[in-house]
Amino acid sequence: MPVVRDLRVLLRLRNFRRLLSVRLLSQGADGVYQVALATYVVFSPEKQTSATAIASAMAVLLLPYSLVGPFAGVLLDRWRRRQVLVHGNLLRALLAVVTAVLMVSDVPDWLFYVSALCVTAVNRFVLAGLSASLPRVVDTERLVMANSLSPTAGTLAATAGGGLAFVVRLVVSDSDAAVVLLGAALYLCSALVSLTMAPDLLGPDRGSLQPHLGTALADTARDLLAAVRHLAEPRRREAAWALSAMTLMRFCYGALLVLVLMLCRYSLAATPDDGLRLLGLAVGVSGAGFFAAAVLTPAVVGRIGPGRWIVVCAGAAAILEPALGLPFATAPMLVAAFTLGLTTQGAKIATDTIVQSSVDDGFRGRIFSVYDVLFNIAFVGAAGVAALMLPPDGRSTVLVVVVAVVYAAVAVTMGHFERRRVSHQ
């Protein structure tokens, strides 16, 4: 099979294997850490969680990085990306230990959120650095395949990390702090693997390095404006449209995530532990959808192109999401989790490929940071909308229908752009 052949070629590349290992360990730790936070905030028996509380937690953890994100991109285009991976993961390991200590201490909740906030802040640098570094370890011809394997493998690693966290939480130790310490250990391993790569390997090119932090920060506005102009150039408009489409799909995913959390907590399970088990099953099924996207996307993109694949993914979600979501039952919900995993990850692989193929290396860090910021804003906005629509038991027909309409709008709009683009070629 061509996919298997290309995969074998990629895995023969030593530096690609190393970068992939860093991603797997880092995002696996993210999965562990995020599940620990979710169980602590949502599934603790002593907490009566509401959709508003979930939305507030997401806002506290994610929204401030709408400000940090652009600075991350500017610095990524000046700092050695390998050093960002090393120091970023070391710092997250330390901060995760602080989070674990706060979980078992009698301290105000805001201190816990501040520690989690700091971990998420560093995460912006690491994930953007991983994406910007990928073209430095593979050739252009196999960039689509690398985009299919690497980010999807990272997502699967996060899913596996989440599954491991569920096992530790439910079977090994009834302690969210113990789960967070497991995440800290994985962050440390990711930092150690990063050290096996040469400092200059991942770029950026030396000509664009500016070692003085003050100079870099002073130039932030000008550099970001240059990146936006770079993205707005006629030959890069497909990247701009793909980023817009993916942002709206992220909004849909965030709204449905809050719905699933509420259903698992109150409607579809008798106890918090049963709800946690059901959520773990849903996460695992969604991970299977991510894997299916990794297998299908390279072949489909090779036939119809990444832009049209985004159209297909959004259109499929628009049709299947209400059909599977409106029963508000366990079995259809799990099928929906698989479907959304496939369509969301398939669209993300296509978007990553479009962006990486369309922008110059000197701008990748900034553009991927803007990409990350758009994700955060969409996710927090979705949580806020869900909090307004969801009843206490999580069953909201209106929310399911609104999400389907957004998916349909993405499919129609992106399809129209693709037809115009092809007609002008």
C-alpha positions as CSV (number, residue, x, y, z in Angstrom):
1,M,0.0,0.0,0.0
2,P,1.3,3.5,-0.8
3,V,0.5,4.8,2.6
4,V,2.4,2.0,4.3
5,R,5.4,2.5,2.0
6,D,5.5,6.3,2.6
7,L,5.1,5.7,6.3
8,R,8.1,3.3,6.3
9,V,10.2,5.9,4.4
10,L,9.3,8.6,7.0
11,L,10.2,6.4,9.9
12,R,13.6,5.7,8.4
13,L,14.4,9.4,8.8
14,R,16.2,9.7,12.1
15,N,15.3,13.3,12.8
16,F,11.7,12.8,11.9
17,R,11.5,9.9,14.4
18,R,13.1,12.0,17.1
19,L,10.7,14.9,16.5
20,L,7.8,12.5,16.4
21,S,8.9,11.0,19.7
22,V,9.0,14.5,21.3
23,R,5.5,15.1,20.1
24,L,4.2,11.7,21.3
25,L,5.6,12.1,24.8
26,S,4.6,15.8,25.0
27,Q,1.0,15.4,23.8
28,G,0.7,12.1,25.8
29,A,1.5,14.2,28.9
30,D,-1.1,16.8,27.8
31,G,-3.7,14.1,27.7
32,V,-2.8,12.9,31.1
33,Y,-2.8,16.4,32.5
34,Q,-6.1,17.5,30.9
35,V,-7.9,14.4,32.1
36,A,-6.7,15.0,35.6
37,L,-8.0,18.6,35.4
38,A,-11.3,17.4,34.0
39,T,-11.9,14.8,36.7
40,Y,-10.9,17.3,39.4
41,V,-13.2,20.1,38.1
42,V,-16.1,18.1,36.6
43,F,-16.2,14.6,38.2
44,S,-15.3,15.2,41.8
45,P,-18.3,13.9,43.8
46,E,-18.2,17.0,46.1
47,K,-18.5,19.4,43.1
48,Q,-21.9,20.2,41.5
49,T,-20.5,21.1,38.1
50,S,-22.6,23.2,35.7
51,A,-22.0,24.1,32.0
52,T,-21.2,27.7,33.2
53,A,-18.5,26.3,35.5
54,I,-17.0,24.3,32.7
55,A,-17.1,27.4,30.4
56,S,-15.5,29.5,33.1
57,A,-12.7,27.0,33.6
58,M,-12.0,26.9,29.8
59,A,-11.9,30.7,29.7
60,V,-9.5,30.9,32.6
61,L,-7.2,28.3,31.1
62,L,-7.3,29.3,27.4
63,L,-8.5,32.8,26.7
64,P,-5.5,34.7,28.1
65,Y,-3.4,33.0,25.4
66,S,-5.1,35.0,22.8
67,L,-2.6,37.6,24.0
68,V,0.4,35.2,24.5
69,G,0.0,33.4,21.2
70,P,1.2,36.1,18.8
71,F,4.3,36.7,21.0
72,A,5.0,33.0,20.9
73,G,5.1,33.1,17.1
74,V,7.5,36.0,17.0
75,L,9.8,34.3,19.4
76,L,9.6,30.9,17.6
77,D,10.8,32.6,14.5
78,R,13.9,33.9,16.4
79,W,14.6,31.2,19.1
80,R,16.0,27.8,18.2
81,R,12.9,25.6,18.1
82,R,14.8,22.7,19.5
83,Q,15.6,24.8,22.6
84,V,11.9,25.7,22.9
85,L,11.0,22.0,23.0
86,V,13.7,21.2,25.7
87,H,13.0,24.1,28.0
88,G,9.3,24.2,27.4
89,N,8.8,20.6,28.5
90,L,11.1,20.9,31.5
91,L,9.1,23.9,32.7
92,R,5.8,22.1,32.2
93,A,7.1,19.2,34.2
94,L,7.9,21.5,37.1
95,L,4.6,23.3,36.9
96,A,2.7,20.1,36.8
97,V,4.3,19.1,40.1
98,V,3.1,22.4,41.5
99,T,-0.4,21.6,40.3
100,A,-0.4,18.2,42.0
101,V,0.7,19.9,45.3
102,L,-2.1,22.4,45.1
103,M,-4.7,19.6,44.5
104,V,-3.9,18.0,47.8
105,S,-3.5,21.3,49.7
106,D,-6.1,23.5,51.3
107,V,-5.7,26.5,49.0
108,P,-8.1,28.8,47.1
109,D,-9.3,27.5,43.7
110,W,-7.7,30.4,42.0
111,L,-4.2,29.2,42.8
112,F,-5.0,25.9,41.2
113,Y,-6.2,27.7,38.1
114,V,-3.1,29.8,38.0
115,S,-0.8,26.8,37.9
116,A,-2.9,25.2,35.2
117,L,-2.8,28.4,33.3
118,C,1.0,28.5,33.3
119,V,1.2,24.9,32.0
120,T,-1.2,25.9,29.2
121,A,0.9,29.0,28.4
122,V,4.0,27.0,27.8
123,N,2.0,24.5,25.8
124,R,1.3,27.3,23.2
125,F,5.0,27.5,22.5
126,V,5.6,23.7,22.3
127,L,2.8,22.8,20.0
128,A,3.5,25.7,17.6
129,G,7.1,24.8,17.6
130,L,6.4,21.2,16.7
131,S,4.3,22.2,13.8
132,A,6.7,24.8,12.5
133,S,9.6,22.3,12.8
134,L,8.1,19.5,10.8
135,P,9.1,20.8,7.3
136,R,12.7,20.9,8.5
137,V,12.9,17.1,9.0
138,V,10.9,15.8,5.9
139,D,11.0,16.7,2.2
140,T,8.3,18.6,0.4
141,E,7.0,15.6,-1.5
142,R,6.1,13.7,1.7
143,L,4.8,16.7,3.7
144,V,1.2,15.6,3.4
145,M,2.0,12.2,4.7
146,A,4.1,13.7,7.5
147,N,1.2,16.0,8.4
148,S,-1.1,13.0,8.4
149,L,1.2,11.0,10.7
150,S,2.7,13.5,13.1
151,P,-0.1,15.7,14.3
152,T,-2.6,12.8,14.2
153,A,-0.1,10.6,16.1
154,G,0.2,13.4,18.6
155,T,-3.6,13.5,19.0
156,L,-3.7,9.7,19.4
157,A,-0.9,10.0,22.0
158,A,-3.0,12.6,23.9
159,T,-6.0,10.2,23.7
160,A,-3.8,7.4,24.9
161,G,-2.5,9.6,27.7
162,G,-6.1,10.4,28.6
163,G,-6.9,6.7,28.6
164,L,-3.9,6.0,30.8
165,A,-5.1,8.8,33.2
166,F,-8.5,7.2,33.4
167,V,-7.0,3.9,34.3
168,V,-4.7,5.4,37.0
169,R,-7.6,7.4,38.4
170,L,-10.2,4.6,38.4
171,V,-8.0,1.5,39.1
172,V,-4.6,2.3,40.5
173,S,-5.1,5.5,42.6
174,D,-8.2,7.4,43.4
175,S,-6.2,10.6,43.3
176,D,-6.1,13.3,40.6
177,A,-2.7,14.6,42.0
178,A,-1.1,11.2,41.3
179,V,-2.4,11.4,37.7
180,V,-0.8,14.9,37.3
181,L,2.5,13.6,38.6
182,L,2.4,11.0,35.8
183,G,2.0,13.8,33.3
184,A,5.0,15.6,34.8
185,A,7.1,12.5,34.3
186,L,6.1,12.3,30.6
187,Y,6.9,16.0,30.1
188,L,10.4,15.3,31.5
189,C,10.9,12.4,29.1
190,S,9.9,14.6,26.2
191,A,12.5,17.2,27.2
192,L,15.2,14.5,27.4
193,V,14.3,13.2,23.9
194,S,14.5,16.8,22.5
195,L,18.1,16.9,23.6
196,T,19.0,14.1,21.1
197,M,18.5,16.6,18.2
198,A,21.1,19.2,17.1
199,P,20.4,22.7,18.4
200,D,20.1,24.2,14.9
201,L,18.2,21.3,13.3
202,L,14.7,22.7,13.6
203,G,15.4,26.2,12.5
204,P,14.7,28.9,12.0
205,D,17.5,29.9,9.7
206,R,20.3,31.8,11.4
207,G,19.7,34.8,9.2
208,S,16.3,35.3,11.0
209,L,17.6,34.8,14.5
210,Q,17.5,37.9,16.8
211,P,19.0,36.8,20.1
212,H,17.9,39.9,22.1
213,L,14.5,39.4,23.6
214,G,13.8,43.1,23.9
215,T,14.4,43.7,20.2
216,A,12.1,40.7,19.3
217,L,9.3,42.0,21.5
218,A,9.6,45.6,20.2
219,D,9.2,44.3,16.7
220,T,6.2,42.1,17.5
221,A,3.5,44.4,15.9
222,R,5.5,44.9,12.7
223,D,6.3,41.2,12.3
224,L,2.8,40.1,12.9
225,L,1.5,42.6,10.4
226,A,4.0,41.2,7.9
227,A,2.8,37.6,8.7
228,V,-0.8,38.6,8.1
229,R,0.1,40.3,4.8
230,H,2.1,37.2,3.9
231,L,-1.0,35.1,4.5
232,A,-3.2,37.5,2.6
233,E,-1.2,37.3,-0.6
234,P,-3.2,35.9,-3.5
235,R,-1.3,32.6,-3.7
236,R,-1.8,32.0,0.0
237,R,-5.6,32.7,0.2
238,E,-6.4,29.0,0.3
239,A,-4.4,28.9,3.6
240,A,-6.5,31.8,5.0
241,W,-9.8,30.1,4.0
242,A,-8.6,26.8,5.5
243,L,-7.7,28.5,8.8
244,S,-11.1,30.2,8.9
245,A,-12.9,26.9,8.2
246,M,-10.9,25.0,10.8
247,T,-11.6,27.7,13.4
248,L,-15.4,27.3,12.9
249,M,-15.1,23.5,13.1
250,R,-13.1,23.9,16.3
251,F,-16.0,26.0,17.6
252,C,-18.4,23.1,16.9
253,Y,-16.1,20.6,18.5
254,G,-15.8,22.7,21.7
255,A,-19.6,23.1,22.0
256,L,-20.1,19.4,21.6
257,L,-17.4,18.6,24.1
258,V,-19.2,20.6,26.8
259,L,-22.5,18.8,25.9
260,V,-20.8,15.4,26.2
261,L,-19.3,16.3,29.5
262,M,-22.7,17.3,30.9
263,L,-24.4,14.2,29.5
264,C,-21.7,11.9,31.0
265,R,-21.9,13.7,34.4
266,Y,-25.7,13.9,34.8
267,S,-27.8,12.2,32.1
268,L,-26.1,9.0,30.9
269,A,-24.5,7.7,34.1
270,A,-25.8,7.0,37.6
271,T,-22.7,8.1,39.5
272,P,-19.7,10.4,38.9
273,D,-17.4,7.3,38.5
274,D,-19.7,5.8,35.9
275,G,-19.8,9.1,34.1
276,L,-16.0,9.2,34.1
277,R,-15.9,5.7,32.6
278,L,-18.3,6.7,29.9
279,L,-16.3,9.8,29.1
280,G,-13.2,7.6,28.9
281,L,-14.9,5.3,26.4
282,A,-16.0,8.3,24.3
283,V,-12.5,9.7,24.3
284,G,-11.2,6.3,23.1
285,V,-13.8,6.0,20.3
286,S,-12.9,9.6,19.2
287,G,-9.3,8.5,19.1
288,A,-10.2,5.7,16.8
289,G,-11.7,8.4,14.5
290,F,-8.4,10.3,14.6
291,F,-6.6,7.1,13.5
292,A,-9.1,6.6,10.7
293,A,-8.5,10.1,9.6
294,A,-4.7,9.5,9.5
295,V,-5.3,6.4,7.3
296,L,-7.8,8.0,4.9
297,T,-6.6,11.6,4.5
298,P,-3.4,11.0,2.5
299,A,-5.1,9.0,-0.1
300,V,-8.2,11.2,-0.3
301,V,-6.1,14.4,-0.4
302,G,-4.0,12.9,-3.2
303,R,-7.2,12.5,-5.3
304,I,-9.3,15.6,-4.5
305,G,-6.9,18.0,-2.8
306,P,-6.8,19.2,0.9
307,G,-9.4,22.0,0.4
308,R,-12.0,19.7,-1.0
309,W,-11.3,17.2,1.8
310,I,-12.2,20.0,4.3
311,V,-15.5,20.4,2.4
312,V,-16.2,16.7,2.7
313,C,-15.4,16.6,6.4
314,A,-17.6,19.6,7.2
315,G,-20.4,18.3,5.1
316,A,-20.3,14.8,6.6
317,A,-20.4,16.4,10.1
318,A,-23.3,18.6,9.2
319,I,-25.4,15.6,8.2
320,L,-24.3,13.0,10.8
321,E,-24.0,15.2,13.9
322,P,-27.7,15.9,14.4
323,A,-28.7,12.4,13.3
324,L,-26.5,10.9,16.0
325,G,-26.7,13.6,18.6
326,L,-30.4,14.3,18.9
327,P,-31.3,10.9,20.5
328,F,-29.1,11.9,23.5
329,A,-28.4,8.2,24.0
330,T,-25.1,6.3,24.8
331,A,-24.7,4.3,21.6
332,P,-25.4,7.1,19.1
333,M,-23.2,9.4,21.2
334,L,-20.3,7.0,20.8
335,V,-20.8,6.7,17.0
336,A,-20.9,10.6,16.9
337,A,-17.6,10.7,18.8
338,F,-16.0,8.5,16.2
339,T,-17.4,10.6,13.3
340,L,-16.4,13.9,14.8
341,G,-12.9,12.5,15.6
342,L,-12.5,11.5,11.9
343,T,-13.9,14.7,10.4
344,T,-12.2,17.1,12.8
345,Q,-8.8,15.5,12.5
346,G,-9.1,15.0,8.7
347,A,-9.8,18.7,8.3
348,K,-7.0,19.6,10.6
349,I,-4.5,17.5,8.6
350,A,-5.6,19.2,5.4
351,T,-5.4,22.6,7.0
352,D,-1.9,22.0,8.4
353,T,-0.8,20.8,4.9
354,I,-2.2,23.9,3.2
355,V,-0.6,26.3,5.6
356,Q,2.8,24.6,5.7
357,S,2.9,24.3,1.9
358,S,1.8,28.0,1.3
359,V,3.9,30.0,3.8
360,D,7.7,30.6,3.9
361,D,9.7,29.1,6.7
362,G,10.4,32.5,8.3
363,F,6.7,33.0,8.9
364,R,5.6,29.5,9.9
365,G,6.1,30.1,13.7
366,R,4.0,33.3,13.7
367,I,1.2,31.9,11.5
368,F,0.9,28.6,13.5
369,S,0.7,30.7,16.7
370,V,-2.1,32.7,15.2
371,Y,-3.7,29.4,14.2
372,D,-3.4,28.3,17.8
373,V,-4.9,31.5,19.1
374,L,-7.9,31.2,16.8
375,F,-8.4,27.6,18.2
376,N,-8.4,29.0,21.7
377,I,-10.9,31.8,21.0
378,A,-13.2,29.4,19.1
379,F,-13.1,26.8,21.9
380,V,-13.8,29.3,24.7
381,G,-16.5,30.9,22.6
382,A,-18.1,27.6,22.0
383,A,-18.0,26.8,25.8
384,G,-19.7,30.1,26.5
385,V,-22.5,29.5,23.9
386,A,-23.0,26.0,25.2
387,A,-23.3,27.4,28.8
388,L,-26.1,29.6,27.6
389,M,-28.0,26.9,25.8
390,L,-27.5,23.8,27.9
391,P,-30.0,22.8,30.6
392,P,-28.6,21.1,33.8
393,D,-28.8,17.6,32.3
394,G,-27.0,18.6,29.1
395,R,-29.9,17.7,26.7
396,S,-30.2,20.7,24.2
397,T,-31.7,20.1,20.8
398,V,-31.1,23.8,20.0
399,L,-27.3,23.4,20.5
400,V,-27.1,20.3,18.3
401,V,-29.0,22.0,15.5
402,V,-26.9,25.2,15.7
403,V,-23.7,23.2,15.5
404,A,-25.0,21.3,12.4
405,V,-25.8,24.7,10.8
406,V,-22.3,25.9,11.4
407,Y,-20.8,22.8,9.9
408,A,-23.1,23.2,6.8
409,A,-22.0,26.8,6.4
410,V,-18.4,25.8,6.5
411,A,-18.9,23.1,3.8
412,V,-20.9,25.5,1.5
413,T,-18.5,28.4,1.9
414,M,-15.3,26.4,1.5
415,G,-16.8,24.5,-1.4
416,H,-17.6,27.8,-3.2
417,F,-14.0,29.1,-2.6
418,E,-12.5,25.8,-4.0
419,R,-14.7,26.0,-7.1
420,R,-13.5,29.6,-7.7
421,R,-9.9,28.7,-7.1
422,V,-9.9,25.8,-9.5
423,S,-11.7,27.9,-12.2
424,H,-9.0,30.6,-12.0
425,Q,-6.1,28.2,-12.3
